[in-house]
Amino acid sequence: MPASLVRPSTLDPALEGVQVPPAPLDDHWTASLGHYLSPSELGRYWLTPSEDRFTRWGDRWLEYSLREELLAPHRDSLSPEELDRVTRQPDYDSSKRELDLILAERAR
């Protein structure tokens, strides 16, 4: 093990300015829908062997995708708190009911 860390650019000047992604484990699903998962669920997702992830988690990703479609026409008009109320629901149907409730409250 080296006594001190060596900057990659000193090893290869072509590496100067290369951006390192902030989240080393993100994949398509966690980058786009990971906000629906709790930290423990996210940990379990990453512990699932990569070849089994979609098989084991696909139904969840589908439901989260449907929730995103539900929110899409309203996303810009909802506050962060309202978005949180909708996304924190346990399932799609509950999310739809919560969104309908928020929209009805606004219509009054």
N, C-alpha and C positions, 0 to 999 in steps of 0.2 A: 504494500500500500504506500502511495507517495506521502511524503512528509507534509506537503501542503497541496491545496487544490490548484490545478492549472487551468487557466481559462481556455476554452476550446479554440478561441481565435489565435492563441499562441501556438497551438499544435497545428492548426491549419488556418491561415488567414482568410480563406474563402468562407469560414464559418462566422466571421464578424457580421453582426447585424441579423443573423438568422433568428427568427422568432420561435420560441418554444411554446407550444400550446399550454394554456394555464391549467387545464384539467387533463392529467395524463391518461385517465381511464375512459374519457368520453367516447362513445360510439354514436351512431346516428340516433338510436333510441334514447339514450340518456341525454344527449345534447338537445334534442327537440322535445322530449316528454319527461325527462328525469325530474322535473319540478313536481310531478305528481307523486313521486316516491318519497317515503320518509328516509332518513339516513340509514336506518337498519335495513329497510327493503333494498335500498341501493347497494348496501354492502352484500346482501344475499344475492343480488343480481350479479355482482362482480365475482362472487365465489362460485357461481354456476359455471361449469365448463363452457367455453365459447361456442362449441358445436351444439350445445343443448339449450342455449339461452333463448332463442326464438321459440323453440318448442315449449319451453316452460313458462315463458313470459309473454308470448305472442298475444294471448287473449287480453291481457292487461294493456299492452301497447295499442291494440285495436280499440279498446274502450276509451283510452286516453285520447286517441286520434279522433274518435267520434265527439268527445267533449270539446276538443279544440275546434272542430267544425261547427259545433253548436255555438261556441263563443265568438267565432270569427266575425260575424256581422256586427257584433256589439262590443268587441274588445276595445276599440278606441273611445267608446263613450262610458265604459265602466271604470270606476275608481279601482285602485289597487285592493282596497278592502272588499269591494264587491266581487272582483275577480277571485279573490281568496275564498270568499263565501261559496262561490260556485265550484271552484276546483277542489276544495277540501271535502266535498260531499263524498259519500262512500261508493256511489255508482252513478252511471249515466242518468238514470231516471231521476235520482235525487238532485243531480246537477241541473237537469232541465227544469224541475219544479222550483228550485232556488232561483234560477235565472228568470223564470216566468214571474215569480214573486217580486223580484227586484224591478223588473220592467213594469209590473202592475203598480208598484209603489210610485214609480216615476210618473206614470200616466195620470195619477190623481192630482 
